[in-house]
Amino acid sequence: MMPRTIFEEEHDMFRDTARKFFQNEVAPHAERWREQGAVDPEIFEKTGDMGFLLMWADEKYGGAGIEDFRYEQILMEENAAHGEPGFFLNLHSRLVGPYLGELGNDEQKQRFLPDCISGKRIMGIGMTEPGAGSDLAGMKTRAEDKGDYFLLNGSKTYISNGINGNLFVVAARTLADNPHGIGLFLVEGEMEGFSRGRNLKKMGLKAQDTAELFFDNVRIPKANVLGEATRGFYYLMQFLAEERLMGACSFIAHAQAAFDITMDYIKERHAFGRPIAAFQNSRFRMAEMRTALDVAQTFVDQCVVEHNAGRLSAEVAAEAKLHASEVEARVMDDCVQLHGGAGYMDEYRISRMYTDARISRIYAGSSEIMKEIIARGIGLDERRKKTAGASRAA
């Protein structure tokens, strides 16, 4: 296993604390959470008590003022290995929270951040729609400016933390004639006209509450608009690199946990009088996985270093997300195969990990979208070719 060199002593101490938390407060409840289709909301408050939520937030709001992404990376890794992947604390803290931290004004931060840091408020983000998927240009949800408030109508689907959440950043169209004319609105769970649909049944991540959200003439006060009401598209693009890096960190950690579980299994399980680990096929597959994991982890760790330095580009973040999710998929498949029939049984953790991992190549931008972003970054952009061709023709 390749040594990891990006962490320092304080990170190791933090990891020990985080590991104990996930082992003691999350893992014992994971099976029940999967059965009920959601984590207990109280786990967010317990996580907040540990100081693990929105660690980047200023101390005056109750945060720790820690910008170092490595601490968030450690939480993702320890949750993947010792907690429950369906517990989306990082979505709350580092995917949705920064919209409030970066775009919110002082009044909004004072009003919402303390409860988000303590876990009393649970955040989600509403972008995906039933007819448009993640295509923001096809967004149908509308927010009409009525003077001192916006009137919000529409729906969202596949929204993580959708049942437990009580504060959502919702994207809605504010300019009918501009596909990029989108606003971001803070929708509070108690607002009149806001409702949730069913808790959607999924292939994996069964402890994650994924829901539909509906907005029927919801009055959004101007005080709940994040930034400028027509620049939401550009705000969303601004945060995508970190979202994809978060995915890459989680995917590799999940794959590493599967590798560790499989290593233990093939050493203990016997066939034809020998441990499964003694067969050449097992040894070769484990060697291939170890190599793939080391290569991917080294790349992802370097991306974290670049991100901390403010140098991580959208294209490299897409590379990390693409590669990590594809490695995770191959590792999960090999690990199930090495478990044999047991790998198909839900009582074995590897079976659940296999189905949990399938979404990794879809959400936060599918593998196909990642390839498109990477291709454009190396100069293979069909849109520019068409524009250039039209200019020459003119």
N, C-alpha and C positions, 0 to 999 in steps of 0.2 A: 504494500500500500504506500503510495506516494505521501511523504510528510507534507503537512499543510503549514505554511510559514506566515500566513497573514494575521494570525491571532497573537495577542500578547497575554501576559499573566492575568490582567484584569478581565479579559475575555474568558479565560479558562475558569476563573472563579464564578463569573456570571453564568457560564454554561452549567456548572455543578448545581447552582441554585435553580436554574430553569429546569434541569433534568429532574430534580427532586419534586418540583412543583407539578410537572406533567405526570410523573409516576404516581404521585399521591392524590392529586386533585382532578386529573383528567382521565387517565387510563382506567381507574376502577369503575367509572360511569359510562365508558364508551359503548359497551354493548347495549345498555338501556337507552342511550341517546340514539343509537342506530335504529332501535326498534320503534322509538317514538318519533323519529324523523327530525329531531332537532336537539341541540344541546340545551341544558337548563340555562336560562338567561343569567342565573346567579353566578355562573362560572366567569362571566365577564367582570363582575364586581370582585370576585376573588383574584382574578388576573390583575385588575386595577389596583387592588390592595398590595400586590407584589411590585407595583410600579412598572409593569410590563406593557401597559397600553399608552400609545402616543408618546413614547419616550422622548421624541424630538421636541415636544411642546415646551414652551417657556415655563420656568418655575413659577411665575406669577399666576399661572393658570392651574398649577398642580403637577406639571410635567417635570421631567428630569433634565431637559435641555440637552439631550444627547443626540447629536446628528449622525454619529458614526453608524453606518448601515450594518456593520458587522454584528452589532447587538441584535438587530432584527433578524439577520441571517441565522444567528444561533437559536433564536426562538423558533424559527421555521424548521430548523434541523432537529431540534429536540422534540418538537411536537410531532414531526413525521416519524421519529424513531420510538418515542415513549408516550405519546399522547393519542390524539385522535385527529386524522387529517380533515374531518368534517367540521372541526372547530376552527372557524375562520377569524381568529383574533387578528391576524396580519392584514386581512382585508379591511377590518375596522380601523386598525392603527396606522397602516402605512399605505394603503391604497386609497381609501376614502378620506381619512383624516387630513392628509396634506391639502386637499381641496379647500378645506376650512382654514388650515394653517397658512397657506400661500395666498389664497384669494379673499379670505374673509377680512372684514374690517375689525377694528378694535372692539366695537360693540358686539359683533357676531361672535368673536372669539371669547369674549367675557361671558356671553350668554350660553354658549354651547360647549366650549372646550373642557371646563371642569367636570361636567357630567360624563363626557366622552372618555376622559382620562380615568375617572373612577369606575367606569363600566355601567353607570346608571343609564346612560344612553348608548344604544347599539346602532352602529351605522351600516348603511348599505348604499349602493349606487345604482341608479336606474338609467341605463342606456338602451339595452336590447329590447326590441319590440316584436310582437307576434309576426308581422308581415315583412319586417326589414332586417331582422337579425341585428348584427352590429353595424349595418350600413347606415351611418349617421345621415347621409344625404336623403335616405328614404324615410326618415323619421316622420311619424304622423302626429305624435303628441304635440299639442299646441299650448302656448302660454300667451294670452292676449292682454296687452297693456290696457288697463282700465283707469289709469290715472294714479291712484295711490295704492293700487295692488295689481297683480297679474291674475288672470283667470285661467286655471290649468285644467285641460281636458285631454284624456287619452289613456293609454295603458302601457305597461312594461311587463316583460316576462323573463323567466330564468334568473330572477334576482336573488342573489345570495344574501343570507341574513334576512330574508324577506318576511319571515314570521316573527322572529324575535326583534327585528330592527324597529327602532322608533325615531330614527332621523335618517332621511335619505337625501342624497344629492341626486336630483332628477334633471335630466337633459330634456329640453322641450324647444320646439321651433318657435322663434319669435319674429322672424321675417319670412313671409310667405314666398317672396320672389328670390330668395337667396338660400341655396342649399346649405351654406355655412352659417346662416343666421340662426344661431342656437343660443339659448340661455341656460344657466345652471341655477337650480332653485333648491333651497333647503325646505324639504317637506317634513313636517313633524307628524308623528304617528297619530296624534289626537286631533288633527285638522279635519274639519267637517268636509265631507265629500271624498275623503281618502279612504280606500278600503283595500283589503287583500283578498286574493283568490285562494285556491287550495294550496296546500303544501305539496309540491310536485314530486311524484315518485320517480326515482332515478335509478340508473344502472348501478352506480356507485356513490361514494360520499353520502351515505344514507343519513349520517348524523347532521349534515348540513341542510338547514331549512331554506329551500329554494322555492320561491313563490311568484305569483302574478300580482302586480300592483295596478290599481285602478284609480283614476282621478276624474271625478264628476263635479265640474264647476268648483274646484278647490281654489279658495282665495289665498293667494300667496302675497303677503305684505312685501312692499319694496325692501323692507329690512331683512328679508330672507333671500334676496338675490345675491349670488356670489359674483363679484366683479361686475363687468359690463354685461348687460342682458343680451347682447348680440355677438359676443365673442366666445361663447361656450365651446364651439368647435375647436378653436385654437387652444383653449385651456385644456381640453381633453387630450389633445395631441401632446401637450407639454408634459403630461404625467405618464405617458405610455411606456417610456424607456424603463422607468423604475418598476412599473407593474410587471413588465416582462422579465426583468431581472429577479423580482420576487418569485415569479413562477419557476425560473431556472433553478434558483436555490432550493425551492421546495421539491422539485422533481428529482434532482440528484440525491437529496437527502432521503426521499422516499425509496428510490432505487437502491441506495446503500443499505437501508434497513432491510429491504427484501433480500439482498445479497447476504447479509449477516444471518438472517433467519434460515436461509437455504443452506448456508455453510454448516450451521448447527444440525440441521435436519439430515444432510447427507453423511455426516459423521456418525450419527446415531442409528440411522436406518440401515438395515442389512438386506441384501439380496444374494442368493446363491452362496450363502455362508461368508460373505464379505461386506464391509461397509460400502454403501453406494459411492462414497468418496474415493474408493480405491479403483474404480473403473476409469479407464482412460477417457471415455466420453464425458464423465462428470468433471474430471480434472481439467480437460481442455475447455469445457464450457465455463467453468469457474475462472480459468485463466483469462479467457476472452472478456468476461464480464469485468474482472478486476482491472484489466487494461483500459476498457472503455470508460469505466467509472473514474479512474485516475485522470485520464485525459480530460474528461468533461469537468470534473471537479476543479482541476487546475485552471481551466479556462474560465469557469464561473467565478472562482476566487479572484482571478485577475480582473474580471469585470467589476467585482465589488470594490476592488482597489481603485479602479478607474472612476467608478461612480462616486466614491467618497471624495475624489479629487475634482469632481465636476466635469470629467472628460468623457463619460460614457455616451456614445452616440446611439441614436435610435436603431441604426443598422447593426451595430455590434450587439446591442441588447436583443435584437431579433435573432441574431445568430445564436446567442446563448439560450434563448427560449426554444428555438427550433432544435438545436442539438441536444439540449438536456431532456426535452420531452421525448425525442426519438430514442435516446439511450435508455431512458426510463422504460419505454415500451418494450424494447428488446430484452432488457434485463428481467422485467416482469414475466415475459413469455418464457424465457429460459428457466426462471426460478419455478414457475408452475410445472414445467416439463420435468424438472429434476425432482419435484415432489411426487410425480406420478399421479395416480388416482386421488391421493390425498389433497393434491393441489386444486382439485375441482370441488372439494367439499368446503362449505362455508365455515365449518368449525375451525378450519385452518386459516390463519391470518393471511397467508399468501393469496388465497382465493379472493378475499376482500380487497387486498392491495391491487390485484390485477384489474378488477373492475373500477376501483377508485382511480387508477392511473389513466384510464381510457380518455377522460376528459382533458387531460393535459395537452393533447395535440389539437384541441378545439378552442377552449376558452382563452381569454387574453390574446386573441388573434390566432387563427388556425395555422397549422404548419404551412399551408398554401399561401396564406397572407404573409407569413414570415419570409418565405422564399421570394415573394414579390418585392417586399421591402429591401431585402438584401440585394436582389438583382438590380433594382433601381439605384442602390447605393454604389454599385460598380459600373454604372453607366448604361445599363440595359433597361431603358425606360421607353416603352412604346408611345407614351403620351408625348414625350419630347420629339420623337421622330415624326409623329403626325403633325405637330405644330411647326416643326422645321420644314416639312414637306409642303405644308400649306403656305408658308412664307415664301418659299422658292417659287411656288406656282403663281403667287400673286405678283 
